[in-house]
């Protein structure tokens, strides 16, 4: 039972930190109005969190080896709490983004810890179920974030969403200090500072390039410089990591075809899940003029669907060919995003809710299998595989949100120009006509973004089929033994 208590502590921390990943999404229109930001600037509140968590999760292996899981966990919760307060007190974009980065740093540092606990302390027969339970907290928490955020904004103010989950971080820190293991006296590990700085710089330049391109144009010199610089830095990162004896990201894991296929699946799933979670509440608020609470309530059934599917899929991943679950999830997600690519001003709430429920159920079916497959095929390198898998999820999520934000800006301008060119002289007030054209262009741009997300979902199908079948040589009696050992 102590093993489950460790997962419980880490789950509380993950619920607090990962809810913060999306709780801000429904506050974006309010933040834009309060601080006079552009949509591409407000998008940094999402990408800053994801970029920071992506970089800092690679510190996990070193921190746990050098400081111990207990100290590392408490430090992560402290960083998250300080960042939350900074965001709530911010008066300008720079402080808001800095607060989100500190929140993301804390979230990233703790995410791989649960996978290490599961694959070093749990018996083989129940690892998939344990992954499903923990993944439920990591993925479902962001799904419920918009609901909580919408209620808090309607009842109080948008600033409250930044500190809404801080009490959970405090509770998790206290429990973690009591229950989590300390440092192994014999553990020593070099920190790959160069690799860490390279990956964070590469991600920052890439995300900045996408945001700058959406704002200034893709032929702008600043856009080209940022994107080219980001690509160059990431190439330097890969070259450095391949030669380093103790890399922050062990690239040799990806020379294993099974791990590479699972990692690519996790990457695209992260892009699709975080991207669609960012896109949906923004659409219903900006196009259909829902309140923040209304937008959050529309996402609630989807969160429930995911909550039901995650533990079930985790249990199935211990018994069923993972390709079946991955393929089913890919087909369902693609269909859901295809449904949303037909949305309009008057689309009924039931249609949108149904599509979101299907999309989140698809994620709940496929994500535990992808994570379990990656860890299963990293035998002997669990400590390195856990941050690598979460790195792929977060990198996909950061690029998915940034890419959809850029696409939304570009397609809004494209459709606006096309609609304006087709309008002849009219007696309607020019200002009113311009407003209608802009709203129509924005609606069409959202449809394009949902269609792009459907394409990403479709790409998951062949990748999922490439994940090899897990060998199963146990009978029913053998499968019961590891379950029973947990309660001794």
URWO-V860905 format. One record per pair of residues at least 4 apart in sequence whose C-alpha atoms are under 8 Angstrom apart, sorted by sequence separation. I is the first residue (numbers start at 0). J is the second residue. D is the distance in whole Angstrom. If there is no record, write none. Layout:
i->{I:I}
j->{J:J}
d->{D:D}
This chain:
i->{0:1:2:3:4:5:6:7:8:9:10:11:12:13:14:15:16:17:18:19:21:22:23:26:27:28:29:30:31:32:36:37:38:39:40:41:42:43:44:45:46:47:48:49:50:51:52:53:54:55:58:59:60:61:62:63:64:66:67:68:69:70:71:72:73:74:75:76:77:78:79:80:81:82:83:84:85:90:91:92:93:94:95:96:97:98:99:100:101:102:103:104:105:106:107:109:110:111:112:113:114:115:116:117:118:121:122:125:126:127:128:129:130:131:132:133:134:135:136:137:138:139:140:141:143:144:145:146:147:148:149:150:151:152:155:156:157:158:159:160:164:165:166:167:168:169:170:171:172:173:174:175:182:191:192:193:194:195:196:197:198:199:200:201:202:203:204:205:206:207:208:209:210:211:212:213:215:218:219:220:221:222:223:224:225:226:227:228:229:230:231:232:233:234:235:236:237:238:239:245:250:251:254:255:256:257:258:259:260:261:262:263:264:265:266:267:268:269:270:271:272:273:274:275:276:277:278:279:280:281:282:283:284:285:289:290:291:292:293:294:295:296:297:298:299:300:301:302:303:304:305:306:307:308:309:310:311:312:313:314:315:316:319:320:321:322:323:324:325:326:327:328:329:330:331:332:333:334:335:336:337:338:342:346:347:348:349:350:351:352:353:354:355:356:357:358:359:360:361:362:363:364:365:366:367:368:369:370:371:372:373:374:377:380:381:382:383:384:385:386:387:388:389:390:391:392:393:394:395:396:397:398:399:400:401:402:403:404:405:406:407:408:409:410:411:412:413:414:415:416:417:418:427:428:429:430:431:432:433:434:435:436:437:438:439:440:441:442:443:444:445:446:447:448:449:450:451:452:453:454:455:456:458:459:460:461:462:473:474:475:476:477:478:479:480:481:482:483:13:30:31:36:62:63:66:89:90:116:118:121:134:135:151:152:174:211:212:217:218:241:253:254:269:282:283:284:289:316:319:346:427:473:30:31:62:89:151:212:216:217:240:252:253:283:284:31:152:212:215:240:252:284:374:377:63:86:87:118:151:152:240:241:316:62:85:86:117:151:240:241:253:342:31:85:86:211:212:240:241:284:374:30:86:211:283:373:374:59:85:86:117:148:312:339:85:86:117:208:209:237:27:84:208:280:27:82:83:208:280:339:373:82:83:114:208:338:81:82:208:209:419:82:83:207:208:280:336:370:418:82:83:207:335:81:82:113:205:335:23:24:81:204:205:415:23:79:80:204:335:336:415:418:78:79:205:335:21:78:79:204:205:415:20:79:204:205:332:333:415:78:79:203:331:332:411:414:415:78:79:201:202:331:332:413:414:20:77:201:412:20:75:76:200:201:332:411:414:75:76:201:331:332:410:411:414:74:75:201:202:410:200:201:328:329:411:75:328:410:411:75:198:327:328:407:410:197:198:328:72:197:328:329:408:71:72:327:328:407:410:71:197:198:327:406:407:197:325:326:324:325:407:324:325:407:194:406:325:68:324:325:194:403:194:321:52:56:321:47:51:55:59:50:51:52:53:54:55:56:57:58:59:44:48:52:56:57:297:301:305:312:316:321:40:44:47:48:51:52:55:56:59:191:194:195:300:304:308:312:316:43:47:48:50:51:52:54:55:56:59:194:304:311:312:45:48:49:52:53:56:191:298:301:302:305:309:313:44:48:52:56:190:191:297:301:304:305:308:309:312:313:316:34:36:47:48:51:52:189:190:191:300:301:304:305:307:308:312:34:188:190:287:298:301:302:305:306:309:34:286:287:301:305:309:301:304:16:12:88:87:86:87:87:87:86:87:86:84:83:84:83:80:83:19:20:80:16:79:16:272:80:16:17:79:80:16:272:77:76:13:76:268:372:76:77:13:76:12:13:372:268:344:73:343:9:72:73:265:73:9:72:73:9:265:342:264:265:340:341:69:70:340:6:69:262:339:340:261:340:69:261:340:6:69:339:340:5:6:68:69:70:261:262:339:68:69:261:337:67:68:69:336:337:2:67:68:258:259:336:66:67:257:258:66:67:257:258:336:337:65:336:2:64:258:335:2:22:63:64:257:258:333:334:17:21:25:333:17:20:21:22:23:24:65:255:332:333:14:18:19:22:23:26:64:65:269:270:274:333:10:13:14:17:18:21:22:25:26:64:65:265:269:273:277:333:13:17:18:20:21:22:25:64:268:269:270:271:272:273:332:333:18:19:22:23:252:266:267:269:270:271:274:278:10:14:18:22:26:262:265:266:269:270:273:274:330:6:10:30:61:265:266:268:269:270:273:329:330:29:61:263:266:267:270:271:329:61:262:266:270:274:329:265:266:269:270:329:330:26:329:252:326:26:142:249:325:326:145:248:249:325:326:23:58:153:326:22:23:57:153:248:249:325:326:152:153:248:325:152:19:54:149:150:322:323:19:149:150:322:148:149:322:54:148:149:322:19:54:147:149:150:321:322:18:145:146:149:321:322:148:149:321:16:51:146:147:320:321:15:50:145:146:320:15:145:146:144:145:15:16:50:143:146:286:14:15:50:145:146:12:143:286:11:12:142:143:286:11:142:12:142:143:11:12:46:142:282:9:8:139:282:8:9:139:8:139:278:8:40:135:39:135:5:4:5:39:135:275:39:134:135:132:275:131:132:274:131:131:131:132:271:128:131:128:130:131:128:129:271:128:271:61:127:128:60:127:128:127:128:267:268:58:125:127:128:267:57:127:57:126:206:210:213:268:125:206:209:213:267:124:209:212:213:210:214:206:210:213:264:209:213:264:263:264:261:260:261:260:260:261:260:257:258:257:257:135:134:134:131:130:127:130:127:130:127:126:24:27:21:25:21:24:25:28:118:24:28:119:118:26:25:115:115:25:25:115:114:112:111:111:110:111:110:60:60:60:59:57:56:57:56:57:56:53:54:53:53:52:53:50:49:50:49:49:50:49:46:45:46:46:124:45:46:124:125:124:125:123:124:42:122:122:42:121:39:39:39:2:0:0:0}
j->{4:5:6:7:8:9:10:11:12:13:14:15:16:17:18:19:20:21:22:23:25:26:27:30:31:32:33:34:35:36:40:41:42:43:44:45:46:47:48:49:50:51:52:53:54:55:56:57:58:59:62:63:64:65:66:67:68:70:71:72:73:74:75:76:77:78:79:80:81:82:83:84:85:86:87:88:89:94:95:96:97:98:99:100:101:102:103:104:105:106:107:108:109:110:111:113:114:115:116:117:118:119:120:121:122:125:126:129:130:131:132:133:134:135:136:137:138:139:140:141:142:143:144:145:147:148:149:150:151:152:153:154:155:156:159:160:161:162:163:164:168:169:170:171:172:173:174:175:176:177:178:179:186:195:196:197:198:199:200:201:202:203:204:205:206:207:208:209:210:211:212:213:214:215:216:217:219:222:223:224:225:226:227:228:229:230:231:232:233:234:235:236:237:238:239:240:241:242:243:249:254:255:258:259:260:261:262:263:264:265:266:267:268:269:270:271:272:273:274:275:276:277:278:279:280:281:282:283:284:285:286:287:288:289:293:294:295:296:297:298:299:300:301:302:303:304:305:306:307:308:309:310:311:312:313:314:315:316:317:318:319:320:323:324:325:326:327:328:329:330:331:332:333:334:335:336:337:338:339:340:341:342:346:350:351:352:353:354:355:356:357:358:359:360:361:362:363:364:365:366:367:368:369:370:371:372:373:374:375:376:377:378:381:384:385:386:387:388:389:390:391:392:393:394:395:396:397:398:399:400:401:402:403:404:405:406:407:408:409:410:411:412:413:414:415:416:417:418:419:420:421:422:431:432:433:434:435:436:437:438:439:440:441:442:443:444:445:446:447:448:449:450:451:452:453:454:455:456:457:458:459:460:462:463:464:465:466:477:478:479:480:481:482:483:484:485:486:487:18:35:36:41:67:68:71:94:95:121:123:126:139:140:156:157:179:216:217:222:223:246:258:259:274:287:288:289:294:321:324:351:432:478:36:37:68:95:157:218:222:223:246:258:259:289:290:38:159:219:222:247:259:291:381:384:71:94:95:126:159:160:248:249:324:71:94:95:126:160:249:250:262:351:41:95:96:221:222:250:251:294:384:41:97:222:294:384:385:71:97:98:129:160:324:351:98:99:130:221:222:250:41:98:222:294:42:97:98:223:295:354:388:98:99:130:224:354:98:99:225:226:436:100:101:225:226:298:354:388:436:101:102:226:354:101:102:133:225:355:44:45:102:225:226:436:45:101:102:226:357:358:437:440:101:102:228:358:45:102:103:228:229:439:45:104:229:230:357:358:440:104:105:229:357:358:437:440:441:105:106:228:229:358:359:440:441:48:105:229:440:49:104:105:229:230:361:440:443:105:106:231:361:362:440:441:444:105:106:232:233:441:232:233:360:361:443:108:361:443:444:109:232:361:362:441:444:232:233:363:108:233:364:365:444:108:109:364:365:444:447:109:235:236:365:444:445:236:364:365:364:365:447:365:366:448:236:448:368:112:368:369:239:448:240:368:100:104:369:96:100:104:108:100:101:102:103:104:105:106:107:108:109:95:99:103:107:108:348:352:356:363:367:372:92:96:99:100:103:104:107:108:111:243:246:247:352:356:360:364:368:96:100:101:103:104:105:107:108:109:112:247:357:364:365:99:102:103:106:107:110:245:352:355:356:359:363:367:99:103:107:111:245:246:352:356:359:360:363:364:367:368:371:90:92:103:104:107:108:245:246:247:356:357:360:361:363:364:368:91:245:247:344:355:358:359:362:363:366:92:344:345:359:363:367:360:363:79:76:158:158:158:159:160:161:161:162:162:161:161:162:162:162:165:102:103:165:102:165:103:359:168:105:106:168:169:106:362:168:168:106:169:362:466:171:172:109:172:109:110:469:366:442:172:442:109:172:173:366:175:112:175:176:113:369:446:369:370:445:446:175:176:446:113:176:369:446:447:369:448:178:370:449:116:179:449:450:116:117:179:180:181:372:373:450:180:181:373:449:180:181:182:449:450:116:181:182:372:373:450:181:182:372:373:182:183:373:374:452:453:182:453:120:182:376:453:121:141:182:183:376:377:452:453:137:141:145:453:138:141:142:143:144:145:186:376:453:454:136:140:141:144:145:148:186:187:391:392:396:455:133:136:137:140:141:144:145:148:149:187:188:388:392:396:400:456:137:141:142:144:145:146:149:188:392:393:394:395:396:397:456:457:143:144:147:148:377:391:392:394:395:396:399:403:136:140:144:148:152:388:391:392:395:396:399:400:456:133:137:157:188:392:393:395:396:397:400:456:457:157:189:391:394:395:398:399:457:190:391:395:399:403:458:395:396:399:400:459:460:157:460:384:459:160:276:383:459:460:280:383:384:460:461:160:195:290:463:160:161:195:291:386:387:463:464:291:292:387:464:292:160:195:290:291:463:464:161:291:292:464:291:292:465:198:292:293:466:164:199:292:294:295:466:467:164:291:292:295:467:468:295:296:468:164:199:294:295:468:469:164:199:294:295:469:165:295:296:295:296:167:168:202:295:298:438:167:168:203:298:299:167:298:441:167:168:298:299:442:168:299:171:301:302:171:172:206:302:442:171:171:302:445:174:175:305:175:306:445:178:210:305:210:306:178:178:179:213:309:449:214:309:310:309:452:309:310:452:310:311:312:313:452:310:313:311:313:314:312:313:455:313:456:247:313:314:247:314:315:315:316:455:456:247:314:316:317:456:247:317:248:317:397:401:404:459:317:398:401:405:459:317:402:405:406:404:408:401:405:408:459:405:409:462:462:463:462:462:463:463:465:466:466:465:466:466:467:363:366:367:367:367:367:370:368:371:371:371:277:281:276:280:277:280:281:284:374:281:285:381:381:291:291:381:382:294:295:385:385:385:385:386:386:389:389:382:383:386:386:386:386:387:389:390:390:389:390:390:393:393:394:393:393:394:394:396:397:397:397:397:398:400:478:400:401:479:481:481:482:481:482:401:481:482:404:485:404:405:408:485:485:486:487}
d->{6:6:7:6:6:6:6:6:7:6:6:6:6:6:6:7:7:7:6:7:8:8:6:6:6:6:6:6:5:7:6:6:6:7:8:8:7:5:7:7:6:6:6:6:6:6:6:7:8:7:6:6:6:6:5:4:8:6:6:6:6:6:6:6:6:6:6:6:6:6:6:6:6:6:6:6:6:7:7:6:6:6:6:6:6:6:6:6:6:6:6:6:7:6:8:8:8:7:6:6:6:6:6:5:8:7:7:6:6:6:6:6:6:6:7:7:6:5:6:7:7:6:6:7:7:6:6:6:6:6:6:6:6:5:7:8:8:8:6:8:7:6:6:6:6:6:6:6:6:7:6:5:7:6:6:6:6:6:6:6:6:6:6:6:6:6:6:6:6:6:6:6:6:6:5:7:6:7:6:6:6:6:6:6:6:6:6:6:6:6:6:6:6:6:6:6:6:7:6:8:7:7:8:6:6:6:6:6:6:6:6:6:6:6:6:6:6:6:6:6:6:6:6:6:7:7:6:7:6:6:5:5:4:8:6:6:6:6:6:7:7:8:8:6:6:6:6:6:6:6:6:7:7:6:6:6:6:6:7:7:5:7:7:7:6:6:6:6:6:6:6:6:6:6:6:6:6:6:7:6:7:7:6:7:7:6:6:6:6:6:6:6:6:6:6:6:6:6:6:6:7:8:6:6:6:6:6:6:6:6:6:7:6:6:6:7:6:6:6:6:6:7:6:6:6:6:6:6:6:6:6:6:6:6:6:6:6:6:6:6:6:6:6:6:6:6:6:6:6:6:7:7:7:6:6:6:6:6:6:6:6:6:6:6:6:6:6:6:6:6:6:6:6:6:6:6:7:6:6:6:7:7:7:6:6:6:7:6:6:7:7:8:7:6:6:7:8:7:8:8:5:6:7:5:6:5:8:7:8:6:8:8:7:5:8:7:5:6:7:8:6:7:8:7:6:5:6:6:8:8:6:7:7:6:8:5:7:8:7:7:5:7:5:6:6:7:7:7:8:7:7:7:7:6:6:7:8:7:7:7:7:8:8:6:7:5:6:7:7:6:8:8:7:7:8:7:5:7:7:7:6:7:8:6:6:8:7:8:8:5:7:6:8:7:5:7:7:8:7:8:6:7:5:5:8:7:6:7:7:7:7:4:7:7:8:6:8:6:5:7:7:7:8:7:5:8:7:7:7:5:6:8:5:7:5:7:6:7:8:7:8:5:5:6:8:6:7:6:6:7:6:7:6:4:8:5:7:6:7:7:5:8:7:7:5:7:7:8:5:7:5:7:6:5:8:5:8:5:7:7:7:6:8:8:8:7:7:4:7:7:7:6:7:7:5:5:7:4:8:8:5:7:8:5:7:8:7:5:8:8:7:5:8:7:7:6:4:8:5:7:7:7:6:8:5:6:6:8:8:7:6:8:8:8:6:8:5:6:7:8:7:6:8:8:6:5:7:8:6:5:8:5:8:6:6:7:7:8:7:7:7:6:6:6:8:8:8:6:5:5:5:8:7:8:8:8:8:8:8:7:7:7:5:4:4:7:8:7:8:7:7:7:8:6:6:5:5:5:5:4:7:8:7:7:7:6:6:5:5:7:5:8:7:5:7:7:5:7:7:6:8:8:7:8:7:6:6:6:7:7:7:6:8:5:4:5:6:4:4:7:7:6:6:4:6:5:5:6:6:7:7:8:8:7:8:7:7:7:8:6:6:7:5:8:8:6:7:7:8:8:6:7:8:7:7:7:8:8:6:8:6:5:7:7:8:7:7:7:5:7:6:8:5:6:7:8:7:5:6:5:8:7:8:8:6:7:8:8:8:7:7:7:7:8:5:7:8:6:7:7:8:8:8:8:7:6:8:7:8:7:7:5:7:7:7:8:7:7:8:7:7:6:6:6:7:7:8:6:6:7:4:6:6:8:7:7:5:8:8:7:5:8:5:6:5:8:8:6:6:7:6:7:8:6:5:5:7:7:6:8:6:6:8:5:7:7:8:6:8:4:8:5:6:7:7:8:6:6:7:5:7:7:6:8:8:7:7:7:6:7:8:7:6:5:6:5:8:6:7:8:8:7:7:8:7:7:6:5:7:4:7:7:5:6:8:7:6:8:6:7:6:6:4:5:5:6:7:6:7:7:5:5:7:5:6:6:8:8:6:8:6:6:7:6:8:8:7:8:6:6:7:7:7:7:7:5:8:8:4:7:5:8:6:6:5:5:7:6:6:5:5:4:7:5:7:7:8:7:6:6:8:7:5:7:6:6:7:7:7:8:7:6:7:7:6:6:6:5:4:7:8:8:8:8:7:6:7:6:5:7:8:8:7:6:8:5:8:7:8:7:8:6:8:8:6:7:7:7:7:8:7:5:7:7:6:6:7:7:8:7:8:7:6:8:7:4:5:5:7:4:8:7:7:7:6:7:5:8:7:8:7:7:7:8:6:5:8:7:7:8:7:7:8:7:7:6:8:5:7:7:4:7:7:5:5:8:8:5:7:7:8:7:7:8:6:7:7:6:7:7:7:7:6:7:6:6:8:7:5:7:6:6:8:8:5:8:7:6:6:7:6:8:6:6:6:8:8:8:8:6:6:7:8:6:7:6:8:7:7:7:7:7:5:5:8:5:7:7:7:6:6:4:8:6:7:8:7:7:4:7:8:5:4:8:6:8:8:8:7:8:7:7:6:7:8:5:5:7:7:8:7:8:8:7:7:6:5:7:6:7:7:7:8:7:6:6:6:6:6:6:6:7:6:8:6:7:7:6:6:6:8:8:6:6:8:8:7:5:6:7:8:7:7:6:8:6:8:8:6:7:7:7:8:8:7:8:8:7:7:5:6:6:7:7:6:6:8:5:5:8:6:7:6:7:7:7:6:6:7:7:7:7:8:8:5:5:7:6:8:6:7:7:7:6:5:5:8:8:7:6:7:6:8:7:6:6:7:7:7:5:8:7:8:7:8:8:8:6:6:8}
